[in-house]
Amino acid sequence: MKASEFDKAFEKGKDLTKHLDIKNARRPNKKTKRVNVDFPSWMVDALAQEATRLGVTRQAVIKVWVADKIDKQTSC
């Protein structure tokens, strides 16, 4: 399938999964790297409360907040 045909089918909302190699798909800039950070107890408690309020994990809250801060810093 040519790219132009693929684009047209996508725009029409057709299922294109049979044309994709999902097994070997990669997401650029999504490689993870583990880091350890020590937080004071009061901060962990506050993160846990916010995570509970949002219905997500503490890790998700931290990732979103850090990404938001980085985004604001780099867009200045």
GIRA-V155334 format. One record per backbone hydrogen bond with DSSP energy under -1.0 kcal/mol. CO is the residue of the C=O (numbers start at 1). NH is the residue of the N-H. If there is no record, write none. Layout:
BEGIN
co = {CO CO}
nh = {NH NH}
END
This chain:
BEGIN
co = {2 3 4 5 6 7 8 9 10 16 17 20 22 27 40 41 42 43 44 45 46 47 48 49 50 51 51 57 58 59 60 61 62 63 64 65 66 67 68 69 70 71}
nh = {6 7 8 9 10 11 12 14 13 19 20 22 25 30 44 45 46 47 48 49 50 51 52 53 54 55 56 61 62 63 64 65 66 67 68 69 70 71 72 73 74 75}
END
